[in-house]
Amino acid sequence: MRKAVIPVLFVFSLTANAQEKKAADTTKTTSIEEVVVTSLGIKRQARSLTYSSQQIGGDELTEVKTPNLLNSINGKVSNVQINRTNGVGSSVRVVMRGDKSVNSAQPLYVIDGIPIINGTGKSADIGQYSNMPDPGDVLSSINPDDIESINFLKGASASALYGSAGGNGAILITTKKGRAGKSSITYSSSLTVDRAYSLPKLQHSYLSYDPSVSGSQPGQSTESWGAKGASKDYLKDFLQTGTTWVNSLSFQSGNEKSTSYFSIGNTTNKGVVPMSYFDQYNVSFRNSSKFLDDKLTLDANFIGSLQESKNRQTPGASFSPLTSLYWLPRGVDFDQYGPDNYSYLNKERFLPAQNWWEVNPDGSFKGNPPTQNPYWILNRNPVTVSNKNTYGALSLSYQINPWLTARVRGNYSWNISDSQRDIAAFSAPTLLAVNEGINGRMLKNTYENSSTYGDVLLIGSPKISESFSLDFTLGGSINTTRNKIGQIDNAYLTNPNLFTVSNLEWGKKRSPGDGYHNIYTNMKKQVQSVFASATVGYKNMFYVDMTFRNDWDSSLALTGRTGFDYESVGANAVLSSVFKLPEVISFWKVRGSYATVGLGLPTNISNAMIEYNKGYTFGVDAGTLVFPKSSFITDPKYKELFPKPEFNKTFEVGTELRMFSNKLSFDITYYNSNTSNQLLETKIDSYFGGIAPGSYYINAGKIRNTGFESSLSYKVFSSEKFGWTTTLNASANKNKIVELFPSSLPISENQLFSLTGGGEYTKLKLGGSFGDLYGIKFKRDDQGRILVNEKGIPLAEGTPSYLGNPNPKFIMGFNNSFNIGKLGISFLIDGKFGGKVLSLTEKANDIYGVTQSTADARDAGGVSIPNAVYAPGTPNAGQAYTGLTNAKDYYKAVGTTEGFGKGIDEAYLYSATTIRLRQASISYTFDIQSKYMRNATVSLVGTNLFFFYKKAPFDPEQVSGNTPGGVGVDSFGLPVTRSIGLSLKANF
């Protein structure tokens, strides 16, 4: 393929006639003559594209504002799955056309044609004992008001020019710039109130004790399996009304020679959990100037932000103030432990000590795991996250002649995320690392990421003849990324409750572990590339598109190869120009493409290929040498197992149809993607062909994604007095693990591979799908009937097995916008259908007897277990069990707080299907036309308003962290939040 592409490029590039100028820019793909932004920021006519691309305008992002601009995309773009984490400023997980890689399925993010790193700190993990929240990402810091448009390149064909970085697709962000001959000021402001809803259903009709028994008092038991009685719902009083205030002020001006755009913005959020807040400041500047008779264009851009947050919700039970209220023994008066009474002065140490029902007079805790006073957690175990992001770019473009342009570009992006958790003395002993943390404990994660990118492009559009057209690009780039990671966990404070690095003691003779942890990592990676593309058109009816790229990736050093190449080829035919079709058909195009894309290895990991360099893979933790967990196979007999790049082969076909004078638009694409050479980690238990037992990294595995994506838009009415446009996006994706480990190794086909961030619940298995959930199921007989013991208590399987997959089988978005004169109305309904999710929250709540289901079971006299029989070995073995199981016995068997492998997970599996009113707005525009103000728009807006359908006790869209395995399991996450408010946009 390489030999075929380059000669074609050079033959056509030698033609010296200028091609006609393209049509004007626009932000929405509604016109067949429009220009859209493609890879490397190059603009092309939409009709010439041979792959699927969907572009939306910035007005759609700000119609109903969300602090993270990508949350505004949900339901508006076909086959783009977006999972949010926990609250304002948190990161989002974006997957286009299904998960493709065990390392990362996130797309490449590009600003004005130049790639950036969407840097994040340490992602939270699924599990009951997480200690840090999701820290956010770079995209969460960009002001949506600064965005002109976003284009989604979903497949490898569309993003092939970006090389390995674009293997999972690319999201192209085009920022605003000033306009010639026009100066304006725009001020926008929105204020929303946020309320938590769809909370766990808790019971308040059974107590933790029996008032009729002498000496029985609230708080003696950590559980609420006591007598019937009334207790207060403290959770609703604890959660407060949150507010989110977003302000933005922009200035733009320009003339024929120079245009400028400048904006400042601020987002302030008070969370629904007391003492939680988020504050962000943005600044953006872009200037474009022309010189030398308009042949030389200089484009400069700067984006910066500062973020500060406190008490962002952390997954798991350890640091969740909500868990303490979920599990509060019914009958305990929480009001006596309120915000002014959560601590008292310990007279022995003269330090604040915790005031809580679970703390005994001697300071010991009753429960296991213990809960803490919610206000103690927020005041004495606070977590803070500080993020700083800067991005600067410079582009110099020179028009050599009417059809040829040379361009030199570069950018520098830098971000740092600093998270710190302070755990004061007199906190729960398990959180203080048992006896070591008598003075407190400090956890601190610092993630610093930087990227330097530069490229040189030669862009041409020579006119071959009246029949043939050509667009080509030649270029090369260098991209250098650096990652510095610091992680501290220390339970040896010299002075109590002084949480500074200088107050930590490190001279302790301890192995790295709980309460003693200090790691610093500094990594660097560089990718050098050359690339070329060409699009040949014939009479505006047929187009052929070809790309070639070669990357030299430093992560492949010492592996025997330093680079890899990949290609793409596509073709389309505009049938409406080829044939005379009925007048009702305005435009009809068919297209198809094939692409191969590579992906390098994690940074520095290939050092283990050479014995002398293995030392570079070791780590140092608090002065102790930490050996790498796994290594590579280096025996030449197993060269096929040596590290090599991932490889993604994608094929897609589609068609675009527009009818009734372009009022109706339809686009559908079918795709097939196969990603091989996954970097997997496995154990070999015995000698095999000279391979010693141990844990190894192996390049194997293949993940296949097949599916379709479609979009249907219809302008029902389009007059100024009344307009109505309706859009329907629909997509489906099927994911399959075609291969895991190679057949040459003695590894069972039933071997499971755990995904990062999954807390042991998400695993890969041959024949399964990415993200499959595993856990304990009910024990059943050969007929599938649940086995119970002589008391009717269900039995559990001894080992975890497949539960389900959380990813939706079908995604739909239904968007409508109306205008009645100057009155605008819009709403968006989206649905995700299929999939299963697991609730660790319900699993833990049940065992304490605090859920409404446990109360209902007690009211009913017990739990009815459908399709159950007595287990072998019981007096009535094989007979149907139709009785009622004691509620406490049942929920003690299925529920647990002990984590993976305990209880019965199958009892807490729920449908992931949801249909919701995602957002809605009603706006009115006032034409003021005064000396200084042109117009103003006032809107009533709402997001996440309500669910038409939801069976899970939590929002399946919410995830614990931005990781491959962070989907589908709820571990005390933040409740769903509904936001309603007002917004104002004034143009001066």
C-alpha positions, 0 to 999 in steps of 0.5 A: 500500500505504501508503494501505491500511495506515494507515487500517486501523490507526487504525480498529481501534485506536479499539476500546476493549475488552481482548483476553484475555491471551496464554499464558505464555512459552516458549523452544521452538516446540512448542505451538500456544498458545505465545508467541514473540518477534517484531520489536521484541521484541513477543510474539505467539502462534505460531499467528498468525504469517504467516511462517516463524520458528524459535526455540531455547532457551538450553539448546540453546546451552549443551548443548555450549558453543562460545566464539561462541554462533552456532557452536552453531546449525549444523545446528539451524536450517533454511536458516541457513548459518554459516561460521566463520573461524579459531579461538576469538573469531573472527567468523562469517558468517551467511547466511539464505536465500542471499546477497542483496546484494553489499554485505552478506548479514549479518542484523540482530542484536537484543538484547531487541527493540533492534537492535545493530551486530555490529561487526567490524574489518578482515576478512581477504582471500583470498590468499597475502599477507594480513597481518592475521587476522579480528579477531572481532565483537560476537556472539563476546563474548556469554556463551551462559549469558546467553541465554534464547532466540534467534529466527530471522526469516529472510525480509523479511516477518518482519523488515520492521518493522526496515526496511532493517537487517532486509533480510537477516533478523534474529536476535533474542536474548532475554537472561535475567532474574530470576524472581519469588519465586526466588533462585538461583546457577548456576555452569557450567564446561567444559574441553575439549582441542583437537586439529588433525586433517584436516591437509594430507597431506604426504610424508616419503619424498622429500628435497630433495637427493641424499645420493649426490651429493658436496656435496649438502646439505639446504637447498640447494634450496627444493623437495623433488624430490630423491632417495628417503629418510626425513624426520621429520614436524615438523608433528605435533610443532609443533602442540600440544594446545590447551585451552579453559576457559569459566567462568560464574557467575550470580546471579538473584533477584526478587519480584513488584515487581523481578527482577535477573540478574547474571553474570560469565564468562571464556573462556581458550584456548590454541591448537593453534599454540604461543604463541597464546592468547585471553582474554575476560571478560564481565559482564552485568546486567539488572533489571526493576522495576514501579512505580505499581501495576505499570503502569510497568515499567523494564527495564535491561540492560548487557553488556560484554566485554574480549578479548585474543588473540595470534597468531591465524592469518592467511590466506595464506603470509606470516605462517603458521608452518604454511606454513614447516613445509609447505614445509620441504625434506625432510631439513632438521633443524628441531629445530636451529631450535626455540623456543630457537634461532630467533634469534642476536645480530647483532654488527653491529647488536646485534639479534636476527637470524633463524636459519633454513635459508633464510637465507644467511650474508650474511642474504639469503633463498633462496626466492621467496616466502621462508619464515621460522622458525615461532618467529621468526614467533610471537615477532618477527612477532606479531599482537595483537588487543584488542577492547572491547564495551559495550552498555547498554539502557533500556526504560520501559513504561506500561500505559495500560489493560488493552489498551494499552501505551506504551513508550519504549526506547533503547540505546547500543552501542560496540565497538573493535577494535585489531589490530597486527602487529610485523615485526622487523628481519631478517625476510623482506625482502618483509615489511619493504617491501624496503629501507625496513624495515631497522629493522622495520615496524608495521601497525595497524588500529583500528576503532571503531563506536558506535550510538545507538538510540531508539524510541517504541511504542504497543502495543495488543490491543483486543478487537473482538468475540467473533469478531475480535481485533486486535494493533497497533503504532505507533511511530517510531525514530532510529538513529545509527551512527558508524564511526572507522577508522584504518589504519597501515602504516609501514616507517620506524622511528626506533629498530629494533624499537620498535613504537609510533606515536611511533617512526614517521617520516612525513616521507618523500617516498613515494607511498602504498603498501607500507610507507607507509600512514596513513588515518583515516576518520570516518563518521556515518549516521542513519536516522529511521523511522516504522512500524506493524503490525496483525494481525487475527484471526477466531475464532482461525482466520484471521489477516491481518498488515500492516506499513508502515515509512518510513525517512529515510536520511542515506546518500541525501542529495544523490541526489534522494530522502531516504527510502523505504517498504516494506510487508508483508502476510501471511495464514494459516488454521488449518485444524484450527480451520476443518474437522473433521479426523481426531483424528490431526491436532492442528494444521494451518496454511497461511500466505503473505506478501509483503514489500518492503524497502529498503536504503540506500547506504554511508555518505558515498558520495553526496557525489560526486553534487555537484561541490562536495562531491566533496572529501568523498569524497577521502581522505588517506593519509600526507599525500597526497591519495587520489582516490576510485576511482569516482564516480557518473553525474550526467548527467540523461539517465541518471537511472535510473543515479543512486544509489538504495536496494536493493530486496528483494521476497520472497514465501513460502508455507508450512504447519505440521502437528502430529500425534499429540497434538503429538508430531510437528511439521512445518514447510515454507516455499517462498520467492522473493526478488528483490533489485534496485538493487545498488550495482555498480562498473564501468568504461566504456572509451569515451565513451557518450552523454556519459558520460566513460570512467572507473570508476563506481558504478551501481545495477543488478543483480538477485539472485534466491533461491528455495528451501525450508526445512523442519523435522520433529520427533518425540517418539518417547518422552516419559516421565521414565524414557525419552525420545527426541526427534529433529529433522530440518532440511532446506533448499535454496537456488538463487541466480541473477544475473538482471541485472548492468549495465543494457542502456542501457550498452555493457557486455558480458554477460560482464563480471565483477564482483569481490566484496569479500574474494575475492582476485579468485577470487569474481566475479559474472556475468550468469546465474551465482550469488553467490560463483562461483569463477573461475580458470585451467582446463585447456586442452581441445579441442572434445570436452572433452579436456585438451591436453598438449604433446609431454612430456605436460604439460597446457596452461592456458587463457590467461584465468580462467573459471568453476570452480564455486560453493562454496555448498551446494545442500542443507543438513541437520541431524539432532539427537537427544536421549535421557533415561534417567532422569537420564542424558542423551545427545544428538548432532547430525549435519549435512551440506552437500551440493553446491558446489565449493571451491578450495585454494590451500594444495594448489596451493602445496604441490604445486609444492614437492613436499611433498604426499603426492600428489607422492610417490605420483606419483613412486612410480607413475612419473608422473601419469596424465592422463585423457581427454588428447590431444596439442595442435595443433602437437605431433608427435602432434597429436590423438592420445590421450595415455596415458602418464605425465607426469613428476611434477615437470613436471606439478606445476610446471605446475598448482601455483604460489605466485604467486596469481591467474591462475597455475598451473591452479586446476581441478586443485585444485577439490574437492567441498564436500560434508561430513557430520560429527558436529557435537557430542555429549554424555553428561550425568548430573544429580545431585539433591542437594537440600542446604541450599545446592545443588539439583542438579548436572549433569556432562557429557562433551562434544565438538564437530567430532568427525569427518567421515563424508564429506569430500573437500576437503583442508580444512574447506569451512565455514571461510572467510578473512574475514567478507566477501561474497567470503570463501567457498570458497577455502582459503589456508593456513587453520587446520586443523580442530580437534576438541574433547573435554572435561568440563562442570559446571553446579551450581544453588544 
